[in-house]
Amino acid sequence: MKLDQVQIANFRNLTSISFSPSPSLTIIQGVNGSGKSSLIEALYYLGFGRSFRTNKHSAVIQHDKNEFSVFASCHNENGDKQKIGFQRTRGDQFTCSIDGEHSKKLSDLVSLVPIQLFTPQSTDLIIGSPSERRRFCDWGLFHVKHEFQSVANQYAKFLKHRNALLKQQANLSAPENQYWESQFALLGEKLTEIREKYLRSLTPIFEKYAKEFLPTFEVKLSYYKGWEKDASLSESLVKKKEYDGKIGHTSSGPHKADVKLKVNGVNAQELLSRGQLRMAVAALQMSQTELFNTTTNRKSIFLLDDVGAELDADKREQFIDGLLRMDTQVFVTAIESTQLEFIQKYNEKKMFHVEHGNVKEE
């Protein structure tokens, strides 16, 4: 998917802007507070239906407006043109638009717009909670494995029901609860199998990029499924039944899973510097982009916000070079042109300047 024309209205300090990005590399420059990160945030809504900067959707709507909107005309890998859009109101109602057809199903839109994001906070993928790494894994699965979303949604439904029974101190061994227990275990094992298979496919690609970005380290990925290694989920649920009853929620299952990253045999966050952690994240995202491309024969959109922060010039170039080699549509924000001196070598690029919420092509 490539965006050809973008229109943003009533989003933070972007009252009404329209611009035509490059199908390859788009550079967005401006001082802090000019609106360049807001532009990236608005594009992010097309791929996720939410912000990466706040949990409150109303926070991005201009104070005197009732809604914001992001619309784009685009084309896919076959050259087919589409018009897509996302609109959210201050009352937290949203509407997706695809070729003029409106939908309340967010997955209809985000499945068309595979967007990835790299920011100064992207190190949270490694140093943050396991939920960050599960989201990383599940993004890839959502876009490459059709059955994943159905299995994940069913598992979430059964987990919610099981937790409700635990809070009620219900007897999970009672006949009326046996169906729920067995289905929960089956779905948990299925979800784990899907994730483990995905990570096995991702690992050799990641190790290739890790050698490029962190050549002096031995980097390894592994998957923790969310319960004891040598037990089935059913066995773990039986073993933890009393404990789960005391705490009122389920302590075993893929909702507790994690992707472990070790460097020279120790946890990455214990050994790598902040800059090196960012390069490890870059390697993870590059490998996910390549796996997405080869599995689906589609292209993704990559947003790099504040690329100059804690990333050496040669690493910035290496990162962008790799993405462009895979025909990814890349959006990059920077405060100063000196942060991106190497971009002169790219032929198919566009540069925009953002000031006071206005966007002008240079």
N, C-alpha and C positions, 0 to 999 in steps of 0.2 A: 504493500500500500504506500502510495506517495501522495502527499498533500499538495494541491496545485494553487489553491486560493483559500485564505483563512479570514474569517470575520469574527471579531470579538466585541461584545457590547456589555457595558455596565459591570465590568469585572475589575475589582479593585480600582486602580487609577486609570484603567483603560476604558474610556467612555464609549468610543466607537472607532475601531481601527480595522483596516483591511490591508492585507499584504499578500504577495505571491512569493512563497519561498522557493529556493532552488530544490530540484529533485535530488540533489547530492548534498551540498554543504551550505547551510545558512548561518551566518555570523550575526549575532545581535549584541550591539555595544551600547553602553550607557553607564552613567555614574550610579552609585548606590541610590536606590529609591526612585529611579527613573521609570521603572515598570518592566524591565527586561525579564526579571524572574517571574513577574506576574504573567507575562506572555507565555513563558514555559509552563507555568502552573495551569493556565487556561487550556493549553494543548494537552496537558496530562489528563484533564477531565474527559477528553474524547476517548482515552484508552482505559480509564479506570472509573470514571463517574464520581470521582472525589478528588480532594486536594492532597498534596504531599506536605503542606505547610500547616494545616489546621484541620481539626475534626468538625468544626462548625461551618457548614455550608453558607450560612448567612453572613459570615465574616468576609467573604469575598465579594458580596453584592454591594454595589455603591450605596451609601447610606440613604440617599433619597430615591432609590429605585426598589422595585418589588421583585426583580428577577435579573439574572444574567444569562447570556447565551454565547455559545461557541459553535460556529458553523464552518464547514469546509467542503470545497469541491475537491475531488481526488480521483486517482485512477489506480487500478490494481495491476497485477503482474501481466494480465492478458490485454491491458490497455483499455479495459472497460471503465467508463466514467461513472462516478457515484457522487451523490450529495448527502452529507451526513451532518448531524447536529446534536447538540445537547443543551437543554435549558433547565434551570432550576430556580424555583421561587423562594421567597423569604419564608414561606410556609412549609418549606422542605419537600415540595412536590417537584418531581422531575419528569421530563419528556425527552425521549430519544427520537430522532428523525432520520430516516433512511430513505432517500429518494422520494421525499414527500409523505411517506407513510409514518405515522406516529406510533410509538410503542412505549409501554411502561416497563418493558423488560430490558434491563441494563445490558445483559449479556448479548443481546442482539447487536448492540453498537460496539461494545468493547471487543467482541470477537473479530470485528472487521478492522480494528485499529490496534495492532500490536505495538504498544509503546513501552520503551524502557527509559529509565531515568538514572542519571549519575549526578550527585550533588556533593558538597562538602560533608553532608551527613550520611553519605552512603556507607561509611565505615560501620554504621549500625548493623549492616548485614552480617558482619563478623563479630563485633563486640556487643551487639544488642541481644535481645531475648531470642529464644528459639523460634518464636512466632515470626520474626523477620526472615529467618532462613526457610521456614515452611512456606511463607508467601512467595519467596524467590522460586522455590521448587514448583509450587502450584501455578505460578504464572506460566512457566514453560509447559506444564501439563495441560493447562486450560487451552493453550493455543496449538498443541500438537496431538493431544490424546482426546478423542471425542467422548469417550465414556467417562473420563475423569470427573467432569462436573456433576454428572448424575450420581456417581458413587459418593463423591464428597458431600453433596447435598443430602443424600439418604443417611450417610453416616452422622452428619450434624443433627438430623432429625432424631435419630435413635439415641444419640448422646444426650440431647436435651431431655428426652423422655426418661432415660436412665438416671440422670442427675435429679430430675424431679422426684422419682421414686426414692432415691437415696435421701433427699431432704425430708421426705415424708416418713423415713425410716421403715419403708415397706420391705417385706421379705422377698428378696430377689429370687429365692429358690422356689417360691410358690408356683404352682402349675400355671396360673394366669400370667406369670411374668417370664416363663421359660422361652416363649416365642421371641420376646424382646431381647432376652439375653443372647440367644443363639444368633439372631439376625445381627445384633450389634457386633458380635465377635466375627461373623462372616464378612460383614462390610468393612470392619477394621482391618482384617487380614487382606481383603481385596485392595483397599486403599493403600496399604503398606506395600503390597506387591507392585502396584502401579508406580509408586514413588521410587521404590528401589530399582526398578527397571530403568526409569528415567535417569536416575543418578548414575547407573552403570554406563549408560550411553554418554552422559555428560562428562564423566571423569577423564577419559583419555584426551578429550578436546581441551578440558581445563588444564591438564598437566602440560599440554603443548604451549598454551598461552602463559602459564606460570613460569615456564623456562624463559620466555621472552621478557616478562615483566619483573620477575624475581629470580634472575639467573644464578644467584649464589645460594639459593635455598632449595631444600627438598620439600615439596609441598604435596600433601595427601588429603583427599576427601574421603569421608566415611559417613554412613547413615546410621543413626540411632532410631530404632523404630517406635520407641515410646513405652517399651516394657522389656522384661528380662530377655536376654539374647537367646537362651536355649529353651524358652517356653513358648507355647502357643498363646494367643490372646485369651482364649477360653480358660487356660490354666492360670494365667496371671490374674484374670478377673476373680476366679475362685479364691486364689491366694490372698488377694487384696480386698475381699468382700467386707471383712470386718473393719478394716482401716477406712475403706471408702464410706462405710456407714457412719463412722465417727466424724469424718471431715465433710460429708454431705456432697461429695462429687467424685467423679470417676478419675482415678489416678493412673490408669493404664490405657494405652491406645494411641493411635496415630495423631491425635490432638496434642500429644506430648512429645512428638517426634522432633528430631533435630538433625541438622547436617553439620558434622564436625569437620573443622579445617585445622590440620596440624602442619607445623613447619619445623623441620628437623626433629620430629618426634614429640614436640610440645604444642600446646594450644597456640594458635597464631597470635592472639592478643597478648600473650605473655612475652613474645619475642620480637614482633615486628613494630617498627616505628609507625607514627600516624601516616606518613607518606607511603610507607610500604604496605600498610593495611589498605590504602586506597588502590594501590596497584594490584593487590590480591582481589579486591572487589572488581576492578577493571577486567582481570583475567576471568573471573566468574561470569561477568556479563557478556564478555566477548564470546566465551564458550557457549553460553546460552543462545546468543544471536546466531552463531554458526549452526548449532543443532537445530534451531528453529528453521533456518533457511534450508538446510539439507533435508529435513523431515517433511516440510510442507511445500517447498518450492515457492515460498512467499518471502517478502522482505519486511523488515520491521522499521520503526521510527525511533530514533535515539535522541534523547534530550540531555545535554550536558550543561548544567547550570553552574556558573562561577568556576569555569574550568581551571582558572589560574590559582585557585586556593589549594595549597599543599600538594601541588603536582608539578614536578620539574618540567621545563620546556620540552626536553627530549621525550619525556613520557607522555605529555599532551599530544605531541606529534605522532608518537607510536600508537597511541590509543585511537586517534582520529583516522590515521592511515589504515588501521586494521578494520575499522567500521566501514570506511568508504570502499575498501577492497571487496567487501561483501555486499556492495550496492545498497547500503543502509542510508536512509534519508536522515541526515544529522543536523540538529539545531544546537548551536553553541552560544552561550552568553559569556561576555567578558567585559571588564571595566575599561581596560586599555588595550589598544591595538598591539602594544609591545608584548602582550601575553600570547599573541598568536602570530608572531612574525613569519612563521613557517607557512602560513596559509597562502602565500603568494604562488606557491607551486601548484595549487589546485586551480584547474581551469573552470570547472562548472560550479562556481560558488556565487552567492549573493551576500551582500553586507547591508545591514540595517542599523540605523541609529535610533535609539529610544530616548526621548526627553519629555518630561512632564506628561507621560502617558500617550505621547504621539509617536508614531513609527514612520520613519522616512528611509527610503532606499538610497544608499550611497552609490 
